Amino acid sequence: MTTLLLLGAGMMFLAVALGAFGAHALKKKLSEEMMKIYQTGIQYHIAHALGLLLLGLISAQIESTSLIMLAGWFLFAGIILFSGSLYALSLSGIRKLGAITPLGGVAFLIGWVLMAIAVI
């Protein structure tokens, strides 16, 4: 429980910091297209950091805590792969980094399926 809550809080902190950085420091430096890509990274980062917090709270209520922990690690990996690749792509302009993004999306999906299995 504590691990997921700390991970979620850390990821939320990072999402807010990166969002503020994007809104203030990058707005005039990135093209509109790259800014949208960056903002998509922020959006998914925040949603799944909140998911980590949710998993931390759920883990105190159910017996399948190992599945909940595994789900949390998949959400964390998704944030790194999905949002991280979008941040890197938008800042560098290297389009090949977009090939990593779907791996993060799959990690998100696995995390949510594991959560559903754990609560069933």
Backbone as CSV, one residue per row, in Angstrom:
resi,resn,N_x,N_y,N_z,CA_x,CA_y,CA_z,C_x,C_y,C_z
1,MET,0.828,-1.189,0.000,0.000,0.000,0.000,0.876,1.259,0.000
2,THR,1.798,1.330,0.930,2.646,2.514,1.053,3.455,2.753,-0.215
3,THR,3.983,1.697,-0.797,4.795,1.833,-2.017,3.980,2.472,-3.129
4,LEU,2.761,1.984,-3.331,1.910,2.525,-4.406,1.521,3.977,-4.124
5,LEU,1.230,4.294,-2.879,0.865,5.676,-2.544,2.050,6.621,-2.735
6,LEU,3.225,6.182,-2.325,4.414,7.019,-2.527,4.751,7.167,-4.009
7,LEU,4.639,6.066,-4.742,4.894,6.113,-6.185,3.883,7.035,-6.871
8,GLY,2.633,6.912,-6.490,1.587,7.769,-7.063,1.819,9.238,-6.742
9,ALA,2.165,9.529,-5.485,2.421,10.916,-5.095,3.630,11.477,-5.847
10,GLY,4.676,10.663,-5.970,5.858,11.101,-6.713,5.555,11.360,-8.178
11,MET,4.770,10.480,-8.775,4.403,10.649,-10.188,3.486,11.859,-10.386
12,MET,2.602,12.119,-9.410,1.757,13.316,-9.512,2.612,14.582,-9.408
13,PHE,3.556,14.588,-8.475,4.469,15.727,-8.345,5.186,15.986,-9.665
14,LEU,5.730,14.907,-10.242,6.456,15.025,-11.504,5.540,15.511,-12.633
15,ALA,4.318,15.003,-12.678,3.373,15.413,-13.722,3.048,16.901,-13.621
16,VAL,2.825,17.372,-12.399,2.522,18.802,-12.210,3.734,19.646,-12.585
17,ALA,4.920,19.215,-12.165,6.137,19.971,-12.489,6.375,20.010,-14.000
18,LEU,6.232,18.867,-14.664,6.423,18.825,-16.115,5.331,19.599,-16.848
19,GLY,4.121,19.556,-16.320,3.031,20.326,-16.927,3.297,21.826,-16.841
20,ALA,3.752,22.263,-15.679,4.077,23.683,-15.508,5.251,24.080,-16.400
21,PHE,6.247,23.222,-16.472,7.395,23.474,-17.346,6.941,23.624,-18.792
22,GLY,6.061,22.722,-19.222,5.551,22.790,-20.592,4.758,24.059,-20.847
23,ALA,3.907,24.410,-19.897,3.048,25.584,-20.072,3.838,26.884,-20.081
24,HIS,4.918,26.938,-19.323,5.648,28.197,-19.202,6.937,28.249,-20.034
25,ALA,7.709,27.212,-19.999,9.017,27.258,-20.662,8.987,26.773,-22.104
26,LEU,8.042,25.884,-22.423,8.058,25.284,-23.759,7.052,25.887,-24.727
27,LYS,6.077,26.598,-24.218,4.993,27.088,-25.067,5.483,27.855,-26.291
28,LYS,6.498,28.650,-26.120,7.013,29.449,-27.231,8.144,28.761,-27.986
29,LYS,8.635,27.643,-27.446,9.763,26.957,-28.072,9.334,25.768,-28.932
30,LEU,8.185,25.175,-28.631,7.722,24.011,-29.388,6.675,24.421,-30.409
31,SER,6.633,23.704,-31.500,5.573,23.927,-32.482,4.248,23.510,-31.853
32,GLU,3.160,23.901,-32.468,1.834,23.541,-31.956,1.666,22.021,-31.911
33,GLU,2.135,21.342,-32.942,2.027,19.877,-32.993,2.821,19.227,-31.856
34,MET,4.055,19.691,-31.642,4.892,19.111,-30.586,4.324,19.434,-29.205
35,MET,3.714,20.604,-29.063,3.097,20.973,-27.786,1.912,20.054,-27.483
36,LYS,1.134,19.724,-28.515,0.012,18.801,-28.321,0.506,17.420,-27.897
37,ILE,1.598,16.972,-28.491,2.192,15.680,-28.121,2.642,15.715,-26.665
38,TYR,3.298,16.793,-26.270,3.753,16.955,-24.891,2.557,16.933,-23.932
39,GLN,1.509,17.659,-24.288,0.317,17.720,-23.439,-0.377,16.365,-23.329
40,THR,-0.338,15.566,-24.382,-0.892,14.211,-24.311,-0.102,13.396,-23.295
41,GLY,1.202,13.543,-23.301,2.036,12.872,-22.303,1.645,13.268,-20.892
42,ILE,1.425,14.563,-20.671,1.016,15.065,-19.351,-0.340,14.482,-18.961
43,GLN,-1.278,14.482,-19.889,-2.633,13.991,-19.612,-2.616,12.533,-19.146
44,TYR,-1.910,11.680,-19.870,-1.832,10.268,-19.495,-0.999,10.073,-18.224
45,HIS,0.006,10.889,-18.045,0.843,10.837,-16.845,-0.024,11.093,-15.609
46,ILE,-0.813,12.163,-15.642,-1.680,12.508,-14.510,-2.719,11.415,-14.267
47,ALA,-3.373,10.960,-15.322,-4.427,9.952,-15.165,-3.884,8.685,-14.509
48,HIS,-2.701,8.260,-14.912,-2.180,6.998,-14.395,-1.456,7.168,-13.066
49,ALA,-0.980,8.366,-12.770,-0.474,8.642,-11.424,-1.638,8.599,-10.432
50,LEU,-2.782,9.131,-10.818,-3.983,9.007,-9.984,-4.382,7.536,-9.845
51,GLY,-4.196,6.776,-10.925,-4.452,5.337,-10.869,-3.569,4.652,-9.836
52,LEU,-2.305,5.065,-9.738,-1.413,4.503,-8.721,-1.929,4.804,-7.314
53,LEU,-2.407,6.023,-7.109,-2.977,6.377,-5.810,-4.213,5.531,-5.510
54,LEU,-5.042,5.341,-6.518,-6.233,4.503,-6.367,-5.844,3.076,-6.000
55,LEU,-4.862,2.532,-6.676,-4.406,1.176,-6.376,-3.876,1.078,-4.944
56,GLY,-3.177,2.114,-4.499,-2.685,2.134,-3.123,-3.818,2.071,-2.120
57,LEU,-4.892,2.793,-2.402,-6.059,2.770,-1.507,-6.786,1.435,-1.578
58,ILE,-6.914,0.897,-2.766,-7.599,-0.388,-2.947,-6.835,-1.513,-2.257
59,SER,-5.513,-1.438,-2.286,-4.707,-2.528,-1.724,-4.977,-2.742,-0.239
60,ALA,-5.436,-1.716,0.456,-5.764,-1.855,1.878,-7.117,-2.539,2.083
61,GLN,-7.897,-2.672,1.014,-9.263,-3.179,1.138,-9.469,-4.603,0.635
62,ILE,-8.498,-5.146,-0.105,-8.709,-6.461,-0.711,-7.569,-7.410,-0.365
63,GLU,-7.778,-8.673,-0.660,-6.792,-9.708,-0.334,-5.723,-9.866,-1.418
64,SER,-6.036,-9.556,-2.657,-5.118,-9.791,-3.777,-4.104,-8.659,-3.919
65,THR,-3.356,-8.397,-2.861,-2.438,-7.262,-2.913,-1.282,-7.482,-3.885
66,SER,-0.875,-8.732,-4.115,0.223,-8.953,-5.052,-0.196,-8.570,-6.476
67,LEU,-1.438,-8.855,-6.842,-1.930,-8.445,-8.161,-2.049,-6.928,-8.247
68,ILE,-2.469,-6.303,-7.160,-2.580,-4.838,-7.142,-1.192,-4.216,-7.282
69,MET,-0.207,-4.771,-6.580,1.167,-4.260,-6.713,1.671,-4.425,-8.143
70,LEU,1.418,-5.580,-8.733,1.834,-5.813,-10.107,1.143,-4.823,-11.049
71,ALA,-0.145,-4.592,-10.818,-0.880,-3.604,-11.624,-0.226,-2.233,-11.496
72,GLY,0.164,-1.881,-10.286,0.820,-0.594,-10.059,2.135,-0.470,-10.804
73,TRP,2.916,-1.530,-10.803,4.188,-1.488,-11.526,3.971,-1.371,-13.033
74,PHE,2.885,-1.990,-13.527,2.570,-1.829,-14.952,2.139,-0.391,-15.257
75,LEU,1.344,0.223,-14.367,0.965,1.629,-14.589,2.207,2.520,-14.559
76,PHE,3.103,2.251,-13.620,4.342,3.026,-13.539,5.166,2.870,-14.819
77,ALA,5.313,1.625,-15.279,6.048,1.384,-16.526,5.371,2.094,-17.691
78,GLY,4.044,2.096,-17.695,3.307,2.800,-18.742,3.602,4.290,-18.739
79,ILE,3.656,4.880,-17.557,3.972,6.313,-17.466,5.362,6.575,-18.060
80,ILE,6.323,5.746,-17.666,7.696,5.931,-18.159,7.753,5.763,-19.678
81,LEU,7.149,4.685,-20.176,7.235,4.388,-21.609,6.338,5.290,-22.453
82,PHE,5.068,5.427,-22.065,4.116,6.199,-22.863,4.417,7.695,-22.757
83,SER,4.277,8.221,-21.542,4.476,9.660,-21.371,5.927,10.040,-21.622
84,GLY,6.848,9.226,-21.120,8.263,9.535,-21.318,8.651,9.619,-22.782
85,SER,8.124,8.697,-23.584,8.458,8.736,-25.015,7.839,9.958,-25.690
86,LEU,6.653,10.356,-25.244,6.038,11.561,-25.818,6.794,12.822,-25.415
87,TYR,7.268,12.870,-24.171,8.083,14.018,-23.750,9.357,14.079,-24.595
88,ALA,10.019,12.939,-24.721,11.273,12.889,-25.480,11.051,13.243,-26.943
89,LEU,9.982,12.710,-27.525,9.663,13.006,-28.928,9.412,14.501,-29.123
90,SER,8.588,15.078,-28.249,8.233,16.490,-28.426,9.430,17.409,-28.219
91,LEU,10.322,17.045,-27.316,11.483,17.898,-27.041,12.599,17.725,-28.056
92,SER,12.733,16.511,-28.599,13.838,16.242,-29.518,13.430,16.307,-30.987
93,GLY,12.157,16.037,-31.262,11.688,15.964,-32.640,12.027,14.650,-33.320
94,ILE,12.612,13.714,-32.585,12.981,12.409,-33.149,11.732,11.537,-33.199
95,ARG,11.177,11.389,-34.372,9.899,10.683,-34.561,9.969,9.200,-34.206
96,LYS,11.147,8.608,-34.331,11.286,7.177,-34.032,10.957,6.870,-32.572
97,LEU,11.060,7.858,-31.705,10.717,7.646,-30.295,9.239,7.303,-30.124
98,GLY,8.424,7.691,-31.091,7.002,7.371,-31.062,6.733,5.875,-31.113
99,ALA,7.722,5.096,-31.543,7.554,3.638,-31.589,7.499,3.028,-30.193
100,ILE,8.003,3.738,-29.198,7.985,3.260,-27.809,6.611,3.471,-27.178
101,THR,5.908,4.495,-27.614,4.641,4.902,-27.002,3.633,3.760,-26.895
102,PRO,3.407,2.964,-27.934,2.425,1.876,-27.804,2.793,0.841,-26.735
103,LEU,4.077,0.658,-26.482,4.484,-0.261,-25.413,3.969,0.236,-24.066
104,GLY,4.029,1.538,-23.875,3.488,2.130,-22.655,1.978,1.981,-22.590
105,GLY,1.322,2.118,-23.729,-0.125,1.934,-23.777,-0.520,0.518,-23.402
106,VAL,0.248,-0.449,-23.876,-0.013,-1.854,-23.520,0.209,-2.060,-22.022
107,ALA,1.251,-1.445,-21.472,1.497,-1.548,-20.024,0.321,-0.970,-19.234
108,PHE,-0.222,0.159,-19.688,-1.415,0.726,-19.035,-2.564,-0.276,-19.058
109,LEU,-2.818,-0.841,-20.220,-3.925,-1.790,-20.362,-3.745,-3.006,-19.449
110,ILE,-2.535,-3.538,-19.403,-2.267,-4.687,-18.532,-2.507,-4.308,-17.072
111,GLY,-2.051,-3.134,-16.681,-2.254,-2.671,-15.305,-3.717,-2.607,-14.931
112,TRP,-4.545,-2.067,-15.819,-5.978,-1.952,-15.518,-6.657,-3.323,-15.507
113,VAL,-6.242,-4.218,-16.394,-6.810,-5.574,-16.382,-6.428,-6.291,-15.083
114,LEU,-5.188,-6.154,-14.675,-4.768,-6.769,-13.412,-5.563,-6.226,-12.228
115,MET,-5.833,-4.938,-12.242,-6.642,-4.362,-11.179,-8.029,-4.981,-11.169
116,ALA,-8.631,-5.112,-12.334,-9.973,-5.697,-12.433,-9.971,-7.138,-11.924
117,ILE,-8.967,-7.896,-12.299,-8.865,-9.295,-11.844,-8.705,-9.332,-10.318
118,ALA,-7.904,-8.451,-9.786,-7.657,-8.429,-8.337,-8.923,-8.126,-7.543
119,VAL,-9.736,-7.227,-8.045,-10.939,-6.870,-7.276,-12.060,-7.888,-7.461
120,ILE,-11.990,-8.677,-8.533,-12.991,-9.737,-8.741,-12.657,-10.860,-7.786
